[in-house]
Amino acid sequence: MPAVTETWLVLGGGSTIGRAFAQRAAAAGAAVLLAGRDVAELERSAADLRLRHGVPATSVLFDALELEAHRGFARACATLAQGNGHRQLNLLLAFGIMPSQAECEADPLLARRMVETNVTGAASVLTALAPVLRGQGGGVVVALGSVAGERGRPRNHLYGATKAALAVFLQGYAARHARHGVRVLNLLAGPVDTALTWPLPRLPFIASPAAFAAQAWCQARRRSGQVHLPRIWAPVMAAIRAVPDRVFNRLDL
Ligand SMILES: NC(=O)c1ccc[n+]([C@@H]2O[C@H](COP(=O)([O-])OP(=O)(O)OC[C@H]3O[C@@H](n4cnc5c(N)ncnc54)[C@H](OP(=O)(O)O)[C@@H]3O)[C@@H](O)[C@H]2O)c1
């Protein structure tokens, strides 16, 4: 068994991508903290990680919408990570919701909930965790962004707007904390086969959660800034961004 060198805090530890990433991290010997709303379910996943990989793994209650609890949550995570032997705490931001554009247009409260979860909640919890990262001399923050944030499409520009806002927040967060050893990577993800995409029609280049997590883990070891995942989305999005508005606006994307 490889030595445990770090603890990965998975914010949205019950998400399909978060769970696949946690498996990947634990297989590499990292300790794991699974944070989310369904602690009983997270504890079952943590037990599986402990059994399968022999690493410290535990669960912690986290709700992106409970902003006033985020500072206490950050302190609790620091304590739990120290319990793993003062290993560096790294973060995977893996929670989010994606109601359809039609659902959001019919229900402004649902649209607000998406913004509050994907943007406000993300910004709040990362801000609360920044002193923990700086206090330990740095750390890695990996976020699940999306290609949807690169160009507003008729079919999901509200969701896309949340990912664009997240991207700008992450740029500034990286610049603000870089001198304290914090490295930030925003994964501009194409579609991944999870509960989030099951309601959608067949999507191009859709990745399996395990394959996506393996690529995310590799990128997390060395990259910062933004990277498309799977890599095919870099040229695809370059082409999509280059389409003139008068053509783009006629496409039903
Ligand atoms: N799947 C894709 O194609 C794709 C592409 C690009 C980016 N992403 C992003 O990847 C991330 C993970 O998505 P996924 O595809 O793995 O979807 P998923 O399995 O549906 O996971 C979404 C997770 O978000 C959590 N969540 C929702 N509201 C929350 C809140 N208020 N507080 C805490 N957790 C909350 C859910 O927790 P509960 O279990 O408690 O409901 C769930 O675990 C999301 O940010 C998504 O936008 C996904």
The ligand as an ORCA input file, in Angstrom:
! r2SCAN-3c Opt
* xyz 0 1
  N     -22.111     15.200    -15.386
  C     -21.683     16.092    -16.259
  O     -21.827     15.960    -17.481
  C     -20.943     17.315    -15.771
  C     -20.283     18.116    -16.716
  C     -19.641     19.264    -16.305
  C     -19.618     19.589    -14.966
  N     -20.256     18.803    -14.061
  C     -20.243     19.206    -12.649
  O     -19.711     18.162    -11.871
  C     -20.234     18.263    -10.529
  C     -20.699     16.876    -10.095
  O     -21.805     16.505    -10.891
  P     -22.220     15.001    -11.211
  O     -22.335     14.912    -12.678
  O     -21.344     14.021    -10.504
  O     -23.703     14.999    -10.671
  P     -24.478     14.314     -9.474
  O     -24.099     12.898     -9.335
  O     -25.906     14.673     -9.700
  O     -23.937     15.081     -8.181
  C     -24.357     16.342     -7.800
  C     -24.042     16.451     -6.313
  O     -24.284     17.784     -5.866
  C     -24.759     17.674     -4.550
  N     -25.481     18.851     -4.111
  C     -26.530     19.468     -4.707
  N     -26.939     20.493     -3.947
  C     -26.126     20.526     -2.858
  C     -26.057     21.330     -1.698
  N     -26.905     22.336     -1.485
  N     -25.093     21.086     -0.799
  C     -24.224     20.059     -0.961
  N     -24.243     19.243     -2.034
  C     -25.193     19.477     -2.960
  C     -25.687     16.463     -4.580
  O     -25.857     16.029     -3.255
  P     -27.114     15.152     -2.779
  O     -26.674     13.738     -3.054
  O     -27.226     15.470     -1.316
  O     -28.303     15.595     -3.587
  C     -24.901     15.521     -5.441
  O     -24.039     14.717     -4.648
  C     -21.310     19.352    -10.590
  O     -20.767     20.569    -10.148
  C     -21.611     19.467    -12.073
  O     -22.108     20.750    -12.416
  C     -20.921     17.673    -14.434
*
